[in-house]
Every structure is written in C-alpha cells, then in structure tokens.
Amino acid sequence: MTSRVVIRSAVGDDADGVAAVRRAVYSYKVMSPAATRHMITVSAPKERFLALVAESGGELVAWGSAGLNIWTSEPGQSHTSIYVHPDHRKQGIGSALADRLHQHLSEVGAVRTRAFVHPDGLEFARNLGYDGTRQMHYAGVDPRALPDQPPTPDGIELVTMDQLDPRQAYTADSIASLDEPGDSPIDSIDYDRWVEEIWNGPAVDKSLSVAALAGDEVACFTAVETDSDRAWSGMTGTIPSYRGRGLAKLVKSVALRRCAEAGITAAYTSNDDENGPMLAINNWLGYRRVQTELGLLRPLGS
Ligand SMILES: CC(C)(COP(=O)(O)OP(=O)(O)OC[C@H]1O[C@@H](n2cnc3c(N)ncnc32)[C@H](O)[C@@H]1OP(=O)(O)O)[C@@H](O)C(=O)NCCC(=O)NCCS
C-alpha cells in the first residue's frame, strides 16, 4: 500500500463519501447517505462493530467493516464487508483493510466470518482464506412497468407501514426471518435493537412500505428503502400460516406502485439462490438479474 493511503476509523461525516464509493462499486445496493451515517454511528455494543475507511490523497476511496452477527443464536458468527473504488484497486488497500478487520474479529471472539464478493473479487477473497458456494442474486425492476396488481383476498387489509405499531411489524419480521436462507439462522432478534436499528432508523421509508393485515396481525409485509430515485427491498416476509396465498406478490405490487408514484425509476433486491419462492415472486414482478455475488466464509483464529 502506498504511503499516500491512510486507513482510519469511519465517522458519521464520512457518510457522503462512503455512499459515493458504494454506488461506484455496487450501483444496485441502494443505501442513502442518511442510512450510511446511521450504519456508521448506531450499533449494538455487543456487535463490536468496526468501520474503517481508506483515504488516498485526502479522498475517501474504500470502506471496510466487520462485526459480530447479533441476530443469530449461533455464537461467534460475524460479517465482513470491504469495497475499494475501482480506480484505486491493486494497491493493497483491500488486503490492509482485511488484515485489520480479521484481527479485530478474532479479538472480539468471532470464530467465522461471512462476506459476499463479486466474481472478479473471488481470487482476492480466496487468497485471504475465504471459501464457499452460496450465491446471492441481485435484480432490478423499473416500478413504472409492472404486471397487473393481483386482487386483495377477503379478510386482508393493505396498509402502509407508518400505520403499524412497531410490535406488529417486529413480530412478523422476526417470525418470517426464521425461514430466510443463510449461513446462520436469524433467530435472535432483540426487540429494542430492532427498534433502534430498523424501525427508528432512516433507511426504511414506512410510507412506501406495505403490510397485509389479517385483523391486527401482520400476515405479510415488504419494507422499502430509498435513495433519491432508487429503491431497495429491505425485507419481504409472510408468516408461515399465510404463505402461498399470493400476499407477498400483492404487497410488493402495491409498494412498487407507490415507489413509481414517488419518482423511483429503479428498484433493487437481493435473493439467496436457495430462496425459490422469493425468486419466483420477483421474476413475476419483472425483476431482471444485474449481478450474482458469491457468499463466502472464513474461519478465524482466537
Ligand atoms: C418468500 C416469502 C415472502 C413468500 O411469501 P408468500 O406470501 O408465500 O408468497 P406468494 O404466495 O405471494 O408467492 C409465492 C410464489 O412462490 C412460488 N413458490 C413457492 N415455493 C417455491 C419453491 N420452493 N420454489 C419455487 N417457487 C416457489 C409459489 O408458487 C408462488 O409463485 P406463483 O404464484 O407464481 O405460483 C415467504 O416464503 C417468507 O416469508 N419466507 C421467509 C423470509 C424470506 O426469505 N424473505 C425474503 C428475503 S429476500
């Protein structure tokens, strides 16, 4: 790494620079500067989140973060994320960030970390000890061109999420998340953390997010995050007793229409290759694949 490059802890005021690098690397992983600031500044103490940035000649050119996975009951699970602006690669910045992050994770008791990489980053990741075969598909749709909206079944009321009590939304999210494919089960979502990080965070636009209510119970919901004219699907979930009735298709149809009315021209999502139902729903909505990333794991020493 050249002497012009400085690695330091990220601070809230880096949000615009981090969001710009993120957009240059992943046009489809939508995260607004406000949500980026929240990610840098708000995390659970037990996550031991470390966020780093690299500057070259005073310009922010890379991001690296790592923390313990606090949404699972499996001990020692963690996540790592590194991205370097395309104009600043092959200078050792990614490796320097990885060294710092792996060391931090080992110090805070992680036994394994997970990262997603572009196919062109596979060799870099393998050289750092990552391996695995999971695939994550990213896809996008223009919400101004959607199939006809399905009818709303009897007994179901559609509401925007700003009309919900957080407990209602939390219950549906935590139950549906149990069945989301992944390396570790999402089975330990603490309500207060969820409120602070998700419900009260700036990422989700509750006026565009839609829930299907059966009485007082959220049967199905879809959470929308935005950054000016782009949107991201935060999470779509149907509680098990209401699955297979077209509710996820319906709430996403309604939410994407609301996005189009709000000026969104591209909506993106990510789905694990094993998530047959969600891939079927998104294919039906007209999502087209823009990227596949590889989900990799790396053991960590103590
Ligand atoms: C994915 C999920 C939201 C679907 O909810 P749902 O309300 O049952 O979905 P719908 O009834 O609207 O549509 C399901 C579609 O998947 C299809 N499907 C169901 N199982 C499938 C499978 N194993 N493989 C392929 N398609 C499948 C259904 O046939 C249906 O498509 P069709 O109408 O064209 O026939 C729900 O299963 C869930 O909450 N899963 C756990 C959370 C999760 O993974 N969320 C997505 C995170 S990216």
The ligand as a MOL file (V3000), in Angstrom:
LIG
                    3D

  0  0  0     0  0            999 V3000
M  V30 BEGIN CTAB
M  V30 COUNTS 48 50 0 0 0
M  V30 BEGIN ATOM
M  V30 1 C -40.6180 -15.6310 0.4170 0
M  V30 2 C -41.9710 -15.3610 1.1030 0
M  V30 3 C -42.0100 -13.8850 1.4960 0
M  V30 4 C -43.1110 -15.6720 0.1190 0
M  V30 5 O -44.3550 -15.2580 0.6890 0
M  V30 6 P -45.7760 -15.7630 0.1210 0
M  V30 7 O -46.7860 -14.8190 0.6430 0
M  V30 8 O -45.9360 -17.2020 0.4140 0
M  V30 9 O -45.5810 -15.5580 -1.4520 0
M  V30 10 P -46.7040 -15.6180 -2.5960 0
M  V30 11 O -47.7840 -16.5280 -2.1870 0
M  V30 12 O -47.0770 -14.2290 -2.9830 0
M  V30 13 O -45.8910 -16.2090 -3.8450 0
M  V30 14 C -45.0790 -17.3540 -3.6690 0
M  V30 15 C -44.6000 -17.8140 -5.0340 0
M  V30 16 O -43.5010 -18.7140 -4.8430 0
M  V30 17 C -43.7390 -19.9230 -5.5160 0
M  V30 18 N -43.0580 -20.9550 -4.7720 0
M  V30 19 C -43.3600 -21.4530 -3.5760 0
M  V30 20 N -42.4200 -22.3520 -3.2040 0
M  V30 21 C -41.4980 -22.3870 -4.1710 0
M  V30 22 C -40.2960 -23.0960 -4.3720 0
M  V30 23 N -39.8300 -23.9380 -3.4330 0
M  V30 24 N -39.5960 -22.8810 -5.4960 0
M  V30 25 C -40.0280 -22.0230 -6.4330 0
M  V30 26 N -41.1860 -21.2990 -6.3010 0
M  V30 27 C -41.8970 -21.4960 -5.1880 0
M  V30 28 C -45.2340 -20.0460 -5.4870 0
M  V30 29 O -45.6730 -20.9810 -6.4550 0
M  V30 30 C -45.6520 -18.6040 -5.7760 0
M  V30 31 O -45.4860 -18.2840 -7.1460 0
M  V30 32 P -46.7210 -18.4050 -8.1780 0
M  V30 33 O -47.8110 -17.5510 -7.6460 0
M  V30 34 O -46.1470 -17.8780 -9.4540 0
M  V30 35 O -47.0840 -19.8220 -8.2300 0
M  V30 36 C -42.1430 -16.2730 2.3490 0
M  V30 37 O -41.8840 -17.6040 1.9670 0
M  V30 38 C -41.2150 -15.9110 3.5060 0
M  V30 39 O -41.5680 -15.1020 4.3610 0
M  V30 40 N -40.0170 -16.5360 3.5500 0
M  V30 41 C -39.0520 -16.2620 4.6300 0
M  V30 42 C -38.4640 -14.8560 4.5660 0
M  V30 43 C -37.7180 -14.6140 3.2880 0
M  V30 44 O -36.9440 -15.4410 2.8180 0
M  V30 45 N -37.9320 -13.4300 2.7250 0
M  V30 46 C -37.2500 -12.9900 1.5480 0
M  V30 47 C -35.9130 -12.4520 1.8890 0
M  V30 48 S -35.0730 -11.9330 0.4300 0
M  V30 END ATOM
M  V30 BEGIN BOND
M  V30 1 1 1 2
M  V30 2 1 2 3
M  V30 3 1 2 4
M  V30 4 1 2 36
M  V30 5 1 4 5
M  V30 6 1 5 6
M  V30 7 2 6 7
M  V30 8 1 6 8
M  V30 9 1 6 9
M  V30 10 1 9 10
M  V30 11 2 10 11
M  V30 12 1 10 12
M  V30 13 1 10 13
M  V30 14 1 13 14
M  V30 15 1 14 15
M  V30 16 1 15 16
M  V30 17 1 15 30
M  V30 18 1 16 17
M  V30 19 1 17 18
M  V30 20 1 17 28
M  V30 21 1 18 19
M  V30 22 1 18 27
M  V30 23 2 19 20
M  V30 24 1 20 21
M  V30 25 1 21 22
M  V30 26 2 21 27
M  V30 27 1 22 23
M  V30 28 2 22 24
M  V30 29 1 24 25
M  V30 30 2 25 26
M  V30 31 1 26 27
M  V30 32 1 28 29
M  V30 33 1 28 30
M  V30 34 1 30 31
M  V30 35 1 31 32
M  V30 36 2 32 33
M  V30 37 1 32 34
M  V30 38 1 32 35
M  V30 39 1 36 37
M  V30 40 1 36 38
M  V30 41 2 38 39
M  V30 42 1 38 40
M  V30 43 1 40 41
M  V30 44 1 41 42
M  V30 45 1 42 43
M  V30 46 2 43 44
M  V30 47 1 43 45
M  V30 48 1 45 46
M  V30 49 1 46 47
M  V30 50 1 47 48
M  V30 END BOND
M  V30 END CTAB
M  END
